[in-house]
Amino acid sequence: MTLHSTLAAVTERIILRSEASRAAYLDRMRAAQGKGPARAHLSCSGQAHAYAATGADQQALAEASTGHLGIVTAYNDMLSAHQPFETYPALIRDAVRKAGGTAQVAGGVPAMCDGVTQGEAGMELSLFSRDTIAMAAGVALSHNVFDAAVFLGVCDKIVPGLVIGAQAFGHIPAVFLPAGPMTSGLANDEKAHIRQKFAAGEVTREELLKAEMAAYHGPGTCTFYGTANTNQMLMEFMGLHLPGSSFVNPGTPLREALTVEGAKRALSLSALGNNYTPVCEVLDEKAYANGIVGLMATGGSTNLLIHLIAMARAGGILLDWQDFADLSESVPLLAKVYPNGLADVNHFHAAGGLGYMIGELLKAGLLHPDTRTVAGEGLEHYTQEPFLSGDGLTYRQGPGQSLNDAVLRPAEAPFQMTGGLKRLTGNLGTSVIKVSAVAKEHQLVEAPARVFHDQEEAKAAFKAGELTSDVIVVVRFQGPKANGMPELHSLTPFLGILQGRGQKVALVTDGRMSGASGKIPAAIHVVPEALDGGPIARIRDGDVLRLDAARGTLEVLTEGAMEREPATADLSAYQHGTGRELFSLFRRSVASADEGASVFGV
């Protein structure tokens, strides 16, 4: 199949834009490759320290006679998605020993849950945790004793942070090992309905908690298609997972077999063998273009409009929002998974999942087929699905058709002809919107603004009965420099109530929304942010704004509004408490959202 002209043009544009920075990055990786296995160069004392606790593996390590695998883990047992990783290191060590190698836990990285911190001060650390995770992964691998690495992580900032860290050690192979989604519980739409009823005072907190615990009920990733599951999709589209491994439930024989195979595969890709596949060669410009296509085709999380840019820059690749916008215009939406539909990721996987979708996009010329992956040369590997037989883990060709066209459709008959995310431009700057879950009748909103400097102010205004007519809620001074760019998903229940009353309603913010955001039109990641004096800082209550998702515009219509002096805000309350004082350096040095909101340079 001929490559789609838009994909070809966007990829070529990325290659040309990234030429100097990508070349510099690859030069650094080649220099690191040329030094060979690093542990042989350690002093005797250094080696003794590194191997002291390895027991029966100590002699093999001292002789440098086997491949050595580093494990970087985001395990903690507060996060359901990461709790399964508790048993992975022992499983991996045993698998690698049987394959003739050795493995050690190189280090751990922090992992926080945006679901726990929504609407709380801790959310202001969330975005910065991504770069903290990247640095922690760098520390874990800095002992420089490993021939390859596996990365254990799933959720919102954790996978992007691990990918950034992995690329700092891009001369060694990297395989990402997922934990899989929890089994289906209370339906996501019913959970959202009960949240709205609680916001309206129609159910008690006890009833709300009962519903939430029925939805989030066991080990594994949350089952809606938010940032965590968007991450898992990307790892397949970009070739860092084993094919078909993203959405296999925890605690199953197939999940364990995939973990074992992933560990062995990572070791087999090292420079000690004949199939050397460093991560710097997997994550190239084509892989990132494929990742953007996957994001659009699945209607994935808006958070990846920031994370993919930051991830790519760690490998010297420069993406911008126009790349996303152009691909969105050409990539059809093939999936309807909550919040874009009623199904969850288990239903999506059962309908044919990523293997079917990748096959459809390859046939349509909307993916680069010739990328390197941890499964081998070519993305065609990812149209296969794993299964267990008497011979152990093996692969077969995935389904040739969708098993549920209410959840997953072919490329020639999609849910919509364009992707799930759009770029917005206009006299308020640049922003993005998720349209895959927003009904057509809600994609154009023209209404007076009501301006807030804090999400709690907005919720208080709703509770006081002040938001009774059409309104565009503006919540500003929520950008990365102001307070770490928290998600504002706790606004969703009351905005949904307003929309349900028949009001025209939208959100405009320089902050973020949850990966679970859906039916409310929300122009988010507005740049320049208010703290930088961006146009959003000039809006006043009553100014008429127009958000037009179909045209891709966000504008203030009130004459003279952009000629005002920008507003200022007292941000002192954002500087301390719940660990915020530890991240003041991040707030001072962070880049804008359209540059990945990262503290790292290119």
N, C-alpha and C positions, 0 to 999 in steps of 0.2 A: 504494500500500500504506500502511495506517495505521501510524504510528509505534508501536513497541512501548511499552507503558505504563512498563516499568522504565527504558528509555532516556530516555523523556520526563521521568520523575520525577527521575532522577539528573541529567540536564542542567539541569533547572529548579533543582534544589538547588545545583548548581555556580554557576549564574548569580546566584542570590540571595546565596550565601556570598561571592561575588567582587565584588559590586556596587560597593563603595567603591574597592577596589584596582584593579579593571578600569577604572573611570571615570577614575581618576587617571592610569593608564597611557595610555589613549586621548587624554586631554587633552594629555599630553606629546607624543604622536605627531602630533596635529593641529597643535600649535605648531610642530613641526619641519617639517611639510608646508608650512605657510604661508610659510616663508622661501624656498621655491623652490630651484632648483639651486644648490648651495652654492658651486661653484667660481667662479661669476661674482662672488662677493663677496670672493674672495681678493685680496690685494695683488698688484701686478705681480710682485714678487719671489717671492711664494708660488706664483703660477702658473708662473713660470719654473722654480722648483725642481720642481714637480710634473710638468712636461711635458718636462723637459730631455732625457730619454733616449727619447722616444717617436718619434723619427725623422719619418717622413712624416705621422704623426698630429698633430704638434706644432701646426700651423697650425689645424687643425680644432678642437683643444682650446682654443687661445687665443681663437678666435672664439666658443666655446661654441655652435657651430652644430649639433652632433650629440649624441646620447645617449652617455653614458660608463658603461661597465660595469666594476665592481670584481670581481676574482677573489680569493677567500680560499681558500687551498689548504693541505691537510694532507699534501702530498706528502712522502714519503721513500721510499727504495728498500730499506729494511730490512723494511718491512711489505708483504707480498705484495698486500694489498688496496689499498694506496696507491701502489704502484709505477706503475700505469698512468697516474696523474695527471701524470707527468713531461712527457708530450706535450700535455696538455690546454691550457695557456695559449696556445701557438702556434696550436692548432686554433681556440680560442675567439676570439683576436684576428683571425684571418683571416675567420672566419664573421661576426663583428660588423662588420668593415670592409666586407664585401660587402653587409651590410644597411644600410650608411650610418652606422655608429657607430664607436666606439673602445672599447678595453678595455685595462686594465692589471692586473697582479698587485698587489693592494693590500697583501698581506702573507701570511705563512705562520703556521701554528699548529703546536704540537707534536702528535705522534701516537705513542702507545706501544702495545705489543702485550701484552695480558694473557696470551696464550699463552706468550710468552717469559719473563714475570716470575712465572708461577705458582710459588708456594712460595719465592720469592726476596724479598729486601728491597725491590726496586724495586716490587713489587706494592703497597706501602704508599703509593706516590705515585699509584696508578692512579685512584682515585676523585677525588682532588684535581686530577688532570690535566684533568678535565671543566671545572672552573671556571677553570683556567688557560687552557684553550682559548677559553672565552668571553671572557676578558679580552684574549687575544691577537687575537681577531676584532674586538673593540672598538677595539684599537689600530690594526689594519689599516684600519678604516673611519673612524678619527678625523680623517683629513685632510679628510674631508667634501667630496670632489670627485666623488662617484659618484651617478648617477641610479638605478642598480639594482646588484644583486650576485648572483654565483653562488658557491656554496660547494661545495668539493671535499672530501668526507670520507665515510668508511664506518663505521669500527669503533666499538668499545664506548663510549668516553667522547667520541669525536670528534664524532659527529653531535649528541648532546645538547648538547655545549659550543658547537657552531656555531649550533644553534637558539637557545640562550640569547643568544649574541652577536648573532645576526641580529635578535632582538626588541629589543635596545637601539637598533637602527637600523630600527625597525619601520615608519618612514614611507617606506622605499623597498622595492621588490619584492625578493624573494629566491627563487632557484630552486636546488635542490640537485641536483648532478650526480653520480651514482654511477659506480663503476668496474666493478661486476658481479662475480659469483663465478668462481673458478677452475673449470676443467673437472673432472669427477669423477675422483678417483684411488682409492687404497685405500679400501674401504668403511669408513664411520665405526664400525660395530659391530665389524669386524675389528681396527681400530686400538685400540678400547677393550679388546678381549679381550687383545691383546698387552700393553697397559699393565698389566692385571691380572696376567698371567703374569710380567711383570717384577717387579711388587710382591711376588709370591709366590716370587721367586727361580728361576723356571722357564725364563727366557730370558735371554740376555746383553744388556748395554747395546748392543752392536753390532747385535743383532737388533731391539732396540727402536728405535734410530735409523733403521734401514733402513725399518721400518714407518712411522714418523712422516714420513720424507721421501717415502714413496710416497703418503701422504695429503695432505701439504702440498707440492705439487710444482711450482707455477707461479704466475704473476700472478693476482691476484683474491682475493676474500674466501674464507675457509674455507667449506666447503660444508655444514657442519652448521647447524642452526637455533639459533644462539646469539645473543648480544647484537648482533653486527654485522648479521646478516641480519634480526633483529627491527627494528633501526633502519631498514633499507631498506623493510620492510613499512610501518612507521609513516609514512614520508615519502610513500608513495602514499595510504594511508588518510587522511592529514591534508592532502593536496593540495600538497605541495612538490616532488615529482618529476613529470616527465612520465609519463603513464600507461604502464604496462607496461615501464618502464625499469629497474626494480630488479635483475632477475636475468638480464640479457643479458650474456653472457661478454665479457671484455676482448679487445681485438685483433680484433674482428669488424667488418664494415662497418656492421651495424646499431648496434653500440655507438657508433661514430664519428658516425653520422648523428644519434643521440639527443643526443650531446654538442653537436653543432652546433646542432640545433634548440633545445635547452635554453638555450643562450647567446642566441640570437636572441629566444627567447620572453621571457627576463628583460628584455631591453632594450625589448621591445614593451610591457611592463607598466608602464613608468615614467610619471611625471607629464607627460612631454613628449608622450605620445601620447593616444589616445582610450580606452584600456583600462586606466587606472591601477588597479593591484592591489597595494597595499602589503602587506607580510607581516603587519602588525598586524591586517589585516582577513581574512587567510586563517586565521591561528591564533587562532580564537575558541573559545568554550566548546563549541560543537558539534564543532569539529575535534578538540579534545582528547577529547571523549566518543567520537568515532569511533575515535581512536587506542586508547583503552582496549578498545573492542569488538574491534579487530583483534588486540590483544595476547591477549585471551581466546580468540578463534576459532582462532588459530594455535598456541596453547600456547607463547607466546613467552618470552623471557628474564625471569627475576625481577629483573634489574638495572633494567628499565624501571619497576618499582614505585617506584624511587627517582628515576630520571631524568625520567619524565613529570611528576612532582610539581615537580621543580626547573625543568623547561622551562616548565611552565604558569605558575609564579610569576613568571618573567621577563616574562610578558605580563599580570601582574596577576590571573591566574586561580588559584583555590585548589582544588586537588584533595586528597582524602584517601583512605586505604586502604579506607574503607567504600564509596566510589564504585566502586572496583575490585571489592570483594566482591559488591556488589549486582548489578553488571553480569555478573560471573562466573556468578551463579546463573541468569541468563536467556540467556546467549550460548552456543550449542552449539560444541563443538570440531569443526572441519571439516577439519583437516589433521593428518597424522602424518608429521612430518619429524624426522630424528634430532636430539636424543636421544629424541624422543617416538615414533619409529618407525625403520624401516630406510632409508627414502628420504633423499636429500639435496635441497638447494634446486634443483638442476638438474632432478631428477625432478619436484619440485613444480611448477616453472615449466612443464615439458613437459605436465603433467597438466591445465593450465588456469590455474594460478598465481593471482596476486592478482586479476586481472580476473574470473575465474570466481567467486572467493570474494566479492569485493565485490558482484557481481551477486546472489549468493545471499543475502547479508545485507541488501541493499537490498530484495529481494522479501519477506524476512521482517520488514521494518520495524525492523531492528536497526542501521541506520545513518541518520544525518541525510542526506537526499539533496540538501539545498539549501545546502551549504557553498560558499564561494568557493574556487577552486583556481587554480594557475598554468596549468591547462589550460582554464579557463573556468568559468562558473557551473554548479555542480551536480556531484555525485560520480559521476553517470552516465558522465562522460567516462572514468572509471577501470574501466569494464567493457569497454573497447576494448583492442586490442593493436596495437602498431606492426609494420610490415613495410616492406620495400623493394620498390619496383616501378620501372618505367622512368621514372616521374615523381619518384623519390626517396622520402623518408620519407612514409608515409601511414598511416592507421589503418583498421581494420575491426573489426566486432563480434567480441568474444572468444567462445570456445566456450560453447555453451549447456548443456553437460553435462561432467562430469568425464571425462577420458580415462584415469584410473586411480583407481578407487575404493578402492584400498589406501593411497593417498596423500592424496586429496582427495575430499570427499563433499559432497552437497547438504545444505542446512539442514534438510530434513525427515527425513534419514537420517544424522545425524552419528555420529562416533566415540563421543561422549558428549554428554549433553544440557546439560552445564554447561561453563564455560570451564576453561582449563588452570591457573589460579592461584587460590589461596584465602588468605583472611585467617584467622589463628589468634588466639584470645583465651583468657584464663584467668588464673590467679594468677601466671603467669610474665611477664605483660605482653602485648604485641601483637607478632605476627610474621607472616610469610607463608610459603607453601609452594607449590612447583610440583608439581601432581598429575598432569599430563598424561602423564608418563612413568613414574609409580609404579604398579605393579600393585596391584589392589584388595586382595590379601592382605597387602600391605605398608603399607597406609594407616592401620593402627592398630597402634601399638607401645606396650606398657607394660613397662618394664624399669628396672633400677637404673641410676643415672647414674655415669659416670666423667668426672671434671672435669679439664680442662686449661686452662692459660693461654697456650698456644702450640701451633700445629699440629705443630711438630716434636716436642713432648712426646707428642702423640697417636700420631704415627707410630712413635716409639721404643717406646711401650707395645705397639703391635701387633707390632713386630719382636721384642720380648722375650717374646711369647707370653702377654701378660697379658689379652687380650681374647678369652676362649674361651667365654663364655656370652652370653645376651641382654644388650644394652647400649644405652643412649642416650649417645652421646659428646657432651659439652658442651665447646665451645671458646669461652671468653669473653675479655673484654678485647680484642676484635677490632672494636669499634665505631669510628665516625669520629673521636671525640674521643681514643680510646686510641691508635690507630695508623693511622688513615686508612681503616679498614674494608676490608682486603684480601679478595679472593676466596680461598676455601679449597679450591679444586678439586683440589689435590694430595692431599687426603684421600680422594677418590672411589675410587681403585683399592683401597685396603685395606678401606674400608667395603664395597665390592662383594664382596670376598673373604669377609668375614664373613657377608654376606647369602647368598652362594652356598653357604656351609657349612650353611645352614639356621638360622642365628641370627636372632633378631629384632633389628634394628639401626636406629638413626636418629641424626641429627645435630641438635643445638640450638646456635645460635650468634648472637651479636650482630654477626658479620661477614657477608660475602656468600658466595655460591657462584657458580660460573661460569654463564654463560648456557648452557653445554653440560651443566649438571647434569641428572640424570635419575632413575634408578631407585631411588636411596636417598632415603627420606623425610627431608627436611631443613627444620626450622623455622629460618628465617634472618631477618636484619634485626631481631632481638629488641630491642624498646624498652620501657622505658628500658635503655640499654646498661649493662654492668657498671661502667664508670668513673663513671657517674652514680648508682651505688648501686641499680640496678634489681634486681628479684627474681632475675634470673639470677646475681647476685653472692652470693646466699644459699644456693645449691645446694651440697651436699657429696657426696663419693663415697658411693654406696649409696642415696641418696635415690631413691625410686621416682617416675619421671616417666611421664606418659601423653600421647602425641601421637595425636590422632584427627582425621585429615584430613577424614573424612566429616562429622563434627560441627563441625569448625572450632575445635577446642580444643587448648590446650597447658597442662598442669597439672603441678604437683608434688603427689604424694599423701601424702608423708610428713608426719605431724602435727608442727606446730611449726617446720617448715623455714623458713617465711617470717617467723618471729619472731627469727631470728638476726641478728647484726650482719653487714653485707655484707663479703665478702672484699675484700682489697686486693691489688695486684700491683705488682711492680717493673717499670715501663715504660721504664726508662732506656735499655735496648737498642734501643728503637724511635725514639729521638730523633736519632740521628746515623748517618751513612754512607749511601752510594748516594743522596745528595741529600735525605735525610729532614730534615736540619737546616733546609733552605730552606722547609719547610712547617710550621714550628712555629706560625706565626700562623693557618694554616688549622685545625690541630688545636684551637687555643684558641677559635676563633670559629665552628666548624661547627655547623649545626643537626642535629637527630636524623634518623634514616633516614626516619621517617614524614613529615618535613617536607622531604624531598628531599636531606638531607645536604649542603646547600649553604652556602657562606660568604656568599651574597648574601641580603639581605632581600627582602621583597615589593615 
